[in-house]
Amino acid sequence: MVVQNDRTSVSGGALDERTSVSRSASERLSEPPQLYCLPVTYLPADSALPVALPMSVASGRGQGDLDAVVESASRMKRTLQETLVTPAQLAHLLERLWQPMAAVAAAPIDADESQPTFASLTTAAPDFSPVMAAACAIYDQYFGVVRGAALTWPQFTTQVVHTCLALLPDLPHTLLDRAQLNQLIATMMEMFSVLAERGQETGGQDTTRHPLLATHHSPPATLYQQAWQSTDPADRAWCERVAFYRWKVGHHFFNWCAIFCRDALVQAHAAIAADDIDRGAAQLGQAECFLRGSTAAMWYAGDFPARLYQTVIRPSMIMPGAPAGFSGDQNADYNRMKTAKQELKGFLRAHYGQDLVALPSMLRHALLQFHEADIQDNEHHLLIAAQKVGTDQSLAQKEWQAELPAHVYRQHALDILRQMAEMKRREFGV
Amino acid sequence: MSEWICIAAIEDIPANQVITVQVQDQELLIYCSGDAYYVYPNQCTHEEVPLSNGYLVKGAIVCRLHGAKFDLATGHCLRAPAAKNLQAYAAAVREGQLWVNLVPAAHAEKPPTLTITSYRAGHTLASAFGNKP
């Protein structure tokens, strides 16, 4: 497989046609061409964090790099929580976080490490039915996601870093609110905490990047600032290019949130099963953070006018040669996160009763917080969908409701999201 | 569990429609096509939604929430976002009654020669179902 930098070139002809608008825009713009170019990201085929030891021996440098990222993100999180940061100050602060992350990304390449094995969801997802695996593969293709089998810690870490680096410099130019900005930073901090801790436990602290997985160079925030200062905000091509970028990078970050959230839920499940209630509650708290991070990622991914969504982004998801009905429900990582949630719920009900009254208070509190984040996630999703498509149907709904008898009421996207919100309220019986 | 349970009288099961019955805290979905009877958990494998609230389309059932579609003769998922197929329960017709074994069909014992003496009264037809909104 040939993977090029800076473009979703793995997608094939259909997607190339759809991104031709942003490509021609890139050629016309005067700022450095690497800004707002669509990155490819590599995600684990099984949506899980690595478990195997890395093949390369840790140099000792990697752990320090990750700790520096955690420390920087932690400082920034506190600043955002406690002070009235202005957009101009935000750019400056983000640059401070960008630097240690960029240092991780720039770690020397270890040429000895074996090549990663690329995986197709249609063959590497035994937990999915064939039709679901095929739908997930199309979803990945659109968003520029390549699946890797058994990523090592360095490979995995490198990809998290690249997505964060793609997102960070753009944040000061969005209209996200303070809470969403704060949540994005808090989520990054939590991700790097996990990478630092778990990598150390498994000997995977070496962040040496793999040559094939270092997909793109991320320019520093100052270049983005200069570009925005010299750009006409009415430039249609620029607007489309930025919208595509946010749509895709936002989804990459969403996928990472789902992967980390799934992992935290699995860890919580194991801890509770081993009667380690403290650890179970802590893992649930971590899962809550990642879930809220995915909510913030949705806001970032949709930070452009509804008109752009309706005229450019949405049509790009109707791909020639691919089945209609493109939907976020075909996100493999999100689906596995939901499965982990359902398995945890089943376990808790089996052990603590249907109404969970016997749940230890610490665990009950953590579960309630996670549950609340889940409900709010649905409410945010509903608001985002309402802003973008009003009472129109989703692409998937249009496809599957087309085969229903004419007299059947056609539900729209908000109908479904409201039903899901109601289901979620009842989900844990608390 | 290897116990066979009588869940409905054949005459109460309309052809090419779906009905549900409540058995041991579990809601089952029954579908009849010709002489064949199929029994599944009444729940979509994608979300915990009753499939009986969905739509019947040419021998398949479409979940009302996200449109996941399942072949009612095989349980196979025909359309995302369901990640798993429906798991059928072993079912058998004896003396005008439909019996089911509440373990997945692949693991169930061979249907025994059932007699009416093991009939358990009190099954309920939760809802008749057709192509209605």
Interface residues (C-beta under 8 A of the other chain):
Chain A: D127 F128 S129 P130 V131 M132 A134 A135 C136 G325 S327 D329 Q330 N335 T339 Q342 A396 Q397 E399 W400 Q401 E403 L404 P405 H407 V408 Y409 Q411 I416 Q419 M420 M423
Chain B: H46 E47 E48 V49 Y55 V57 V62 R64 L65 H66 G67 K69 H76 C77 L78 R79 A80 P81 A82 A83 K84 N85 N131 K132 P133
